């Protein structure tokens, strides 16, 4: 019997139905995503001083698209998305990628990167009530307790009592981050509900392209042709956005690692007897 290839080590049930991200792959993917995006947050704050936010978002997604298109073409997995996967493709492209990046990058010009990162990545908390509303998942005592504790911890880290709430820029920036988090959570709920035909990785390049192309047009219309004073640091920051965009889209398309993490600190294992936390 032949040994499993690298694709089978990452995804289970590849040939028989909707692929399931293996637990072995989920936690390393989560760690890589957290480290990549964590390092990228202060870099973005520096880059946005010289690059308009919509242009930065378009560059990030375009860089990720190049990486994923190359990887999927090299492995022979590049194929057109089936019609049955177009709804989740659009959901990830527009709700989790395009809208979230525009809101977050614009907000980073108004609020400090540390606090903004805390609020922007509360999406997993908002997923709990949204899943209860739209997926009919039970709000068990443990889930409710986890949600309350999570929101309480965010409040202490966020320190809302220290804000200048009379400043419209501060208020607008934080409102953008909150909308981005809820939009991100909404895409997560759709991902969990969707019955996949293609594997999530096969949809990655199309999700990135579907987000990058309209963002580029929007950047021309709203921000015009950018006049950027390129430095070595700025070039490196933009080049880094390719891996950053790939990891963000991987969270959007796969959601497996994020769901594993969310179940660890918010949900009890008995609420997921069928292993849905690892299914995407």
C-alpha positions, 0 to 999 in steps of 0.5 A: 500500500502506497504511503499517503502524499502531502495532500492527504496528510493535510486533508482527510476525505479528499476524494469522497466528499467535503475535505476535513482539515486533519488535526495534525495540520490544523494546529501548525496552520494556526501557529503559522497564521498567528505568527505571520499576522501578528508580525504583520500588524505593526508592519502594516501600521508603518506601511500605511503611513505612505500607502493608501489603505485600499491600495495596501489591501489590493497589494496584499491580496494580489501578492497572496493570489500570486503565491497561491496560484503558483502553488496550486498550479505547481501541484496540479490543483488549479481548476475553475471553481464549481457553481456550488462553491460560488456562494462561499467563494463570494462570502470569503472574498467580499466579507472576510477579505475585501471588506475586512481589509478596507475597514482594518487598514483605514482604521489603522490610520486612526487608532494605535495598532495594539488596541486595534488588533485586539478589537479586530480579531474578536471575530471568533467571539461574535461567531458564537451568537451568530452560529446560534442565530443562523445555524441553530447551535445551542448556547450551552452554559459553557459556551455562554460562560466562554463568550462572557469571559472572552468579552470581559478579557477583551474589555480589559485589554482594550481599555475603552475607558481611556479613549477620547470618545469625543474624537470622531476619528477615534470613534470611527476607527473603532467602529470600523474595527468592530464591523470588520470583526462581525463581518469576519464572523459572518463569513465563518458561519457561512463557511461552517454551513457550506457543503464543499465540492472543491477543496478549500485550497482549490478555492484560495486563488479564486477567492483572492482574485475575486477580492483583489480585482474589485479592490484595485478598481476601487482604489483607482476610483477613490484614492487615484494613482498612488504617489509612493516614496519607495524605500527599502523598508516599504518594499519589504513590507509590501513583499511581506503582504503576500504571505500575510494575505495567503494566511488570512485567506487560508483562515477564510477558506479553511477555517479549520484551524480557527475552528479548532482554536475556537472550540478549545477556549469557547466550546465544550467538546461534547457539543461537536460529536461529529467533528464539525470543528475540523470540517470546512 
